[in-house]
Amino acid sequence: MTLPAVAKPSAVSKPKRPCVLRTVVVGERRLIQYQSLLDVLECEPTPDDPRTVTRKKAVELTGLSIATIDRMIARGLQVEPA
């Protein structure tokens, strides 16, 4: 018996634009600005949103890998004025 072929849905829809995360240094830590994370996810902000999140929290919220988050942070650092 063979099962009918079923198309697998894509796990994450891939945006057609470069995604960058803006960051801020607090002490010795680099935190992600939450608004930039919402921009990447194309979500609307709410009044009780935090200002910043850690890389670990960004992974939990988005389901993206830490390597992907790091690449998006690196792109953000490239476009920030020095």
MDAnalysis code that builds the backbone (N, CA, C; Angstrom):
import MDAnalysis as mda
import numpy as np

u = mda.Universe.empty(246, n_residues=82, atom_resindex=np.repeat(np.arange(82), 3), trajectory=True)
u.add_TopologyAttr("name", ["N", "CA", "C"] * 82)
u.add_TopologyAttr("resid", np.arange(1, 83))
u.add_TopologyAttr("resname", ["MET", "THR", "LEU", "PRO", "ALA", "VAL", "ALA", "LYS", "PRO", "SER", "ALA", "VAL", "SER", "LYS", "PRO", "LYS", "ARG", "PRO", "CYS", "VAL", "LEU", "ARG", "THR", "VAL", "VAL", "VAL", "GLY", "GLU", "ARG", "ARG", "LEU", "ILE", "GLN", "TYR", "GLN", "SER", "LEU", "LEU", "ASP", "VAL", "LEU", "GLU", "CYS", "GLU", "PRO", "THR", "PRO", "ASP", "ASP", "PRO", "ARG", "THR", "VAL", "THR", "ARG", "LYS", "LYS", "ALA", "VAL", "GLU", "LEU", "THR", "GLY", "LEU", "SER", "ILE", "ALA", "THR", "ILE", "ASP", "ARG", "MET", "ILE", "ALA", "ARG", "GLY", "LEU", "GLN", "VAL", "GLU", "PRO", "ALA"])
u.atoms.positions = np.array([
    [0.844, -1.178, 0.000],
    [0.000, 0.000, 0.000],
    [0.892, 1.245, 0.000],
    [0.616, 2.192, -0.864],
    [1.371, 3.442, -0.907],
    [0.469, 4.593, -0.523],
    [1.041, 5.531, 0.168],
    [0.293, 6.715, 0.594],
    [0.313, 7.754, -0.518],
    [-0.752, 8.539, -0.636],
    [-0.754, 9.591, -1.662],
    [0.269, 10.664, -1.326],
    [0.854, 11.242, -2.348],
    [1.848, 12.306, -2.163],
    [1.164, 13.569, -1.672],
    [1.700, 14.123, -0.615],
    [1.154, 15.350, -0.044],
    [2.270, 16.377, -0.020],
    [1.977, 17.569, -0.501],
    [2.980, 18.639, -0.510],
    [3.240, 19.095, 0.920],
    [4.514, 19.209, 1.265],
    [4.891, 19.691, 2.592],
    [4.773, 21.206, 2.631],
    [4.133, 21.743, 3.657],
    [4.109, 23.201, 3.783],
    [5.476, 23.706, 4.237],
    [5.820, 24.898, 3.815],
    [7.081, 25.502, 4.222],
    [7.019, 25.835, 5.709],
    [8.072, 25.559, 6.433],
    [8.094, 25.800, 7.875],
    [8.048, 27.291, 8.188],
    [8.840, 28.073, 7.477],
    [8.894, 29.514, 7.695],
    [8.840, 30.185, 6.334],
    [7.945, 31.161, 6.194],
    [7.910, 31.877, 4.924],
    [9.125, 32.788, 4.844],
    [9.805, 32.736, 3.724],
    [11.038, 33.506, 3.567],
    [10.717, 34.868, 2.958],
    [11.121, 35.935, 3.636],
    [10.874, 37.262, 3.080],
    [11.735, 37.496, 1.848],
    [11.245, 38.337, 0.969],
    [11.948, 38.638, -0.278],
    [12.837, 39.867, -0.141],
    [13.111, 40.290, 1.083],
    [13.939, 41.466, 1.318],
    [15.025, 41.113, 2.317],
    [16.114, 41.858, 2.309],
    [17.148, 41.573, 3.313],
    [16.637, 41.944, 4.706],
    [16.862, 41.085, 5.659],
    [16.401, 41.309, 7.027],
    [17.582, 41.719, 7.900],
    [17.413, 42.830, 8.596],
    [18.460, 43.315, 9.483],
    [17.868, 43.564, 10.860],
    [18.679, 43.331, 11.865],
    [18.282, 43.623, 13.234],
    [19.172, 44.733, 13.772],
    [18.550, 45.764, 14.323],
    [19.294, 46.842, 14.964],
    [19.551, 46.431, 16.410],
    [20.718, 46.804, 16.900],
    [21.098, 46.411, 18.255],
    [21.593, 47.620, 19.035],
    [21.713, 47.425, 20.339],
    [22.260, 48.438, 21.228],
    [23.145, 47.717, 22.240],
    [24.256, 48.345, 22.593],
    [25.162, 47.757, 23.578],
    [24.787, 48.299, 24.951],
    [24.544, 47.373, 25.874],
    [24.222, 47.719, 27.254],
    [25.251, 47.016, 28.129],
    [26.139, 47.787, 28.722],
    [27.239, 47.190, 29.476],
    [28.149, 46.451, 28.512],
    [28.247, 45.152, 28.681],
    [29.062, 44.332, 27.779],
    [28.199, 43.453, 26.884],
    [26.881, 43.648, 26.924],
    [25.967, 42.817, 26.142],
    [25.412, 43.597, 24.963],
    [25.181, 42.899, 23.864],
    [24.532, 43.495, 22.699],
    [23.096, 42.974, 22.678],
    [22.134, 43.874, 22.828],
    [20.722, 43.514, 22.846],
    [20.053, 43.937, 21.544],
    [19.067, 43.181, 21.129],
    [18.334, 43.454, 19.892],
    [17.192, 44.411, 20.198],
    [17.074, 45.466, 19.400],
    [15.953, 46.378, 19.550],
    [14.684, 45.649, 19.098],
    [13.711, 45.587, 19.982],
    [12.498, 44.804, 19.728],
    [11.749, 45.304, 18.502],
    [11.751, 46.609, 18.269],
    [11.053, 47.160, 17.110],
    [11.629, 46.606, 15.808],
    [12.948, 46.436, 15.735],
    [13.546, 45.888, 14.520],
    [13.154, 44.426, 14.333],
    [12.972, 43.702, 15.433],
    [12.511, 42.314, 15.355],
    [11.083, 42.266, 14.817],
    [10.245, 43.195, 15.273],
    [8.878, 43.270, 14.748],
    [8.870, 43.628, 13.264],
    [9.788, 44.510, 12.843],
    [9.887, 44.874, 11.428],
    [10.221, 43.658, 10.573],
    [11.154, 42.839, 11.052],
    [11.536, 41.630, 10.317],
    [10.348, 40.676, 10.210],
    [9.613, 40.525, 11.298],
    [8.479, 39.597, 11.324],
    [7.216, 40.199, 10.716],
    [7.273, 41.492, 10.375],
    [6.135, 42.222, 9.824],
    [4.925, 42.141, 10.753],
    [5.175, 42.410, 12.048],
    [4.137, 42.412, 13.077],
    [3.916, 43.832, 13.574],
    [2.728, 44.073, 14.068],
    [2.391, 45.379, 14.625],
    [2.833, 45.452, 16.085],
    [3.365, 46.593, 16.516],
    [3.768, 46.739, 17.919],
    [2.556, 46.867, 18.840],
    [2.761, 46.525, 20.103],
    [1.735, 46.709, 21.123],
    [2.319, 47.597, 22.216],
    [1.481, 48.231, 23.004],
    [1.988, 49.159, 24.030],
    [2.891, 48.518, 25.075],
    [2.723, 47.239, 25.347],
    [3.521, 46.608, 26.397],
    [4.741, 45.848, 25.865],
    [5.173, 46.138, 24.654],
    [6.370, 45.513, 24.087],
    [7.618, 45.988, 24.824],
    [8.600, 45.098, 24.993],
    [9.866, 45.530, 25.597],
    [10.660, 46.368, 24.593],
    [11.642, 47.113, 25.085],
    [12.503, 47.906, 24.190],
    [13.557, 47.026, 23.529],
    [14.092, 46.074, 24.287],
    [15.149, 45.199, 23.768],
    [14.889, 43.761, 24.208],
    [15.502, 42.821, 23.457],
    [15.474, 41.411, 23.831],
    [16.861, 40.824, 23.617],
    [17.142, 39.735, 24.288],
    [18.413, 39.042, 24.102],
    [18.341, 38.184, 22.842],
    [19.502, 37.719, 22.395],
    [19.544, 36.822, 21.229],
    [18.744, 35.555, 21.522],
    [18.884, 35.023, 22.730],
    [18.174, 33.802, 23.114],
    [16.663, 34.006, 23.053],
    [16.185, 35.136, 23.552],
    [14.750, 35.424, 23.534],
    [14.257, 35.611, 22.089],
    [15.085, 36.226, 21.235],
    [14.726, 36.395, 19.834],
    [14.563, 35.047, 19.148],
    [15.431, 34.088, 19.482],
    [15.319, 32.733, 18.931],
    [14.007, 32.100, 19.381],
    [13.666, 32.246, 20.665],
    [12.425, 31.680, 21.201],
    [11.193, 32.308, 20.543],
    [11.231, 33.619, 20.344],
    [10.075, 34.326, 19.781],
    [9.860, 34.036, 18.302],
    [10.948, 33.876, 17.561],
    [10.838, 33.755, 16.108],
    [10.908, 32.335, 15.592],
    [11.572, 31.449, 16.313],
    [11.786, 30.103, 15.813],
    [12.961, 30.016, 14.847],
    [13.660, 31.127, 14.663],
    [14.847, 31.138, 13.807],
    [16.038, 30.608, 14.589],
    [17.051, 30.155, 13.884],
    [18.246, 29.652, 14.563],
    [19.106, 30.815, 15.061],
    [19.971, 30.524, 16.005],
    [20.883, 31.543, 16.529],
    [21.805, 32.037, 15.424],
    [22.187, 31.149, 14.505],
    [23.049, 31.555, 13.386],
    [22.334, 32.562, 12.485],
    [21.053, 32.349, 12.245],
    [20.283, 33.289, 11.428],
    [20.151, 34.634, 12.122],
    [19.862, 34.604, 13.418],
    [19.774, 35.846, 14.193],
    [21.103, 36.583, 14.133],
    [22.210, 35.852, 14.298],
    [23.538, 36.475, 14.246],
    [23.817, 37.099, 12.880],
    [23.407, 36.445, 11.796],
    [23.591, 37.021, 10.451],
    [22.778, 38.300, 10.291],
    [21.573, 38.314, 10.830],
    [20.734, 39.504, 10.735],
    [21.318, 40.649, 11.557],
    [21.917, 40.315, 12.709],
    [22.585, 41.332, 13.526],
    [23.793, 41.876, 12.772],
    [24.570, 40.984, 12.155],
    [25.756, 41.413, 11.398],
    [25.363, 42.347, 10.250],
    [24.267, 42.041, 9.558],
    [23.790, 42.931, 8.486],
    [23.402, 44.294, 9.056],
    [22.787, 44.291, 10.231],
    [22.409, 45.546, 10.874],
    [23.610, 46.380, 11.244],
    [24.675, 45.721, 11.685],
    [25.891, 46.448, 12.033],
    [26.572, 47.032, 10.795],
    [26.424, 46.385, 9.655],
    [27.013, 46.890, 8.414],
    [26.316, 48.148, 7.928],
    [25.010, 48.254, 8.132],
    [24.269, 49.413, 7.631],
    [24.194, 50.550, 8.625],
    [24.556, 50.311, 9.902],
    [24.535, 51.377, 10.904],
    [25.665, 52.357, 10.628],
    [25.395, 53.632, 10.798],
    [26.488, 54.606, 10.638],
    [27.528, 54.419, 11.723],
    [28.777, 54.538, 11.357],
    [29.876, 54.318, 12.312],
    [30.094, 55.514, 13.207],
])
